[in-house]
Amino acid sequence: MNQGLFESLVGRFYDATPVETVPLAERRIVSIKDNLTRIFNTREGLLPHLKGYGLPDISEIYRSMPDGLERLEEALVSTIEKNEPRLRNVKVQRQDGASGAMTLAFSISGEVPGFGTITFQTTFFTNGQSSIASWKKA
């Protein structure tokens, strides 16, 4: 199965795109992107039945700058490794944020077995939300 169980059950991806409209070869990658979006927009501890799911409170990261950057990078790697097994050898690298905005941006790369290395860009905003840009194959 190329998409995740959640997408198979609801028949659509996070952005409401129907699963069947995405080319079969891209479904796994879109599913990984969706899962990362859910993880990054969930605060750690919010789902007590899923220990280690989600990220620390981003507002706390901003308050503890610049030391918070390293903490967030470590949290990204450990959370992805724990909650997204389809992405291996995860690497996180800090990027310049959007100009004029207080954002934290990271590139996240990893290997998808049978597909190759992919890279996502994620941006964290001061309101605690995050977005993930489209993936690209390395």
C-alpha positions as CSV (number, residue, x, y, z in Angstrom):
1,M,0.0,0.0,0.0
2,N,1.4,3.3,-1.0
3,Q,-0.7,5.6,1.2
4,G,-1.1,5.3,4.9
5,L,-4.0,3.6,6.7
6,F,-5.6,7.0,7.6
7,E,-5.7,8.1,4.0
8,S,-7.0,4.7,2.9
9,L,-9.8,4.9,5.5
10,V,-11.0,8.4,4.7
11,G,-10.1,8.3,0.9
12,R,-8.4,11.6,0.9
13,F,-5.2,13.3,2.0
14,Y,-4.8,16.0,4.6
15,D,-5.5,18.8,2.1
16,A,-8.7,17.0,1.0
17,T,-7.2,15.7,-2.2
18,P,-8.8,12.4,-3.1
19,V,-6.3,9.6,-2.9
20,E,-7.2,8.2,-6.3
21,T,-6.3,11.5,-8.0
22,V,-2.6,11.3,-6.9
23,P,-0.4,9.2,-9.1
24,L,0.3,5.8,-7.5
25,A,4.1,6.5,-7.5
26,E,3.6,9.6,-5.4
27,R,1.0,8.5,-2.8
28,R,3.6,7.2,-0.3
29,I,5.5,10.5,-0.3
30,V,2.3,12.6,-0.1
31,S,1.2,10.4,2.8
32,I,4.5,10.9,4.6
33,K,4.1,14.7,4.1
34,D,0.6,14.5,5.6
35,N,1.8,12.5,8.6
36,L,4.6,15.0,9.2
37,T,2.1,17.8,9.0
38,R,-0.1,16.2,11.6
39,I,2.9,15.4,13.9
40,F,4.3,18.9,13.6
41,N,0.9,20.6,14.4
42,T,0.4,18.4,17.5
43,R,1.9,19.4,20.8
44,E,3.8,16.8,22.6
45,G,1.7,15.2,25.4
46,L,-1.6,16.3,23.8
47,L,-2.4,12.6,22.9
48,P,-1.6,10.7,26.1
49,H,-2.1,7.4,24.4
50,L,0.6,8.1,21.9
51,K,3.8,8.9,23.9
52,G,6.3,10.8,22.0
53,Y,3.8,12.0,19.4
54,G,4.1,15.7,18.5
55,L,6.6,18.5,19.1
56,P,7.3,20.7,22.1
57,D,5.4,23.9,22.4
58,I,6.8,26.2,19.7
59,S,6.1,29.3,21.8
60,E,8.5,27.9,24.4
61,I,11.1,27.4,21.7
62,Y,10.8,31.0,20.6
63,R,11.1,32.2,24.2
64,S,14.3,30.2,24.7
65,M,16.0,31.5,21.5
66,P,18.7,30.9,20.4
67,D,19.1,27.8,22.5
68,G,15.7,26.6,21.5
69,L,16.8,26.0,17.9
70,E,19.0,23.1,18.9
71,R,16.2,21.7,21.1
72,L,13.7,21.9,18.2
73,E,16.2,20.3,15.7
74,E,16.7,17.4,18.2
75,A,12.9,17.1,18.8
76,L,12.3,17.0,15.0
77,V,14.7,14.2,14.4
78,S,13.6,12.0,17.4
79,T,9.9,12.6,16.7
80,I,10.2,11.7,13.0
81,E,12.3,8.6,13.8
82,K,9.7,7.5,16.3
83,N,6.5,8.3,14.3
84,E,7.3,8.1,10.6
85,P,9.1,4.8,10.0
86,R,8.8,5.2,6.2
87,L,11.5,7.9,6.4
88,R,15.0,6.7,7.3
89,N,18.3,8.4,8.0
90,V,16.5,11.6,8.8
91,K,18.6,14.9,8.6
92,V,17.3,18.3,9.8
93,Q,19.0,21.5,8.7
94,R,18.1,25.0,9.7
95,Q,17.1,27.3,6.8
96,D,16.6,31.1,6.6
97,G,13.1,32.0,7.6
98,A,10.7,34.0,5.4
99,S,11.9,37.5,5.1
100,G,10.2,40.0,7.4
101,A,8.5,37.3,9.4
102,M,9.5,35.6,12.7
103,T,9.6,32.1,11.5
104,L,11.8,29.0,11.9
105,A,12.4,27.0,8.7
106,F,14.1,23.7,8.4
107,S,14.8,21.3,5.5
108,I,14.1,17.7,6.5
109,S,15.6,15.0,4.3
110,G,15.5,11.2,4.5
111,E,15.5,8.0,2.6
112,V,12.3,6.3,1.5
113,P,13.1,2.6,0.7
114,G,12.4,1.9,-2.9
115,F,12.1,5.5,-3.8
116,G,15.3,7.3,-2.8
117,T,16.1,10.4,-0.8
118,I,13.5,13.2,-0.5
119,T,13.5,16.6,1.1
120,F,10.7,18.6,2.6
121,Q,10.8,22.2,3.9
122,T,8.9,23.0,7.0
123,T,8.2,26.4,8.5
124,F,7.2,27.1,12.1
125,F,5.3,30.3,12.9
126,T,5.0,32.2,16.2
127,N,1.4,31.0,16.6
128,G,2.6,27.5,17.0
129,Q,1.5,26.2,13.6
130,S,3.7,24.7,10.9
131,S,3.5,24.1,7.2
132,I,5.4,21.7,5.0
133,A,6.2,22.6,1.4
134,S,6.0,20.1,-1.3
135,W,8.7,17.4,-1.4
136,K,11.5,17.0,-3.9
137,K,13.5,14.0,-4.8
138,A,17.2,14.4,-4.3
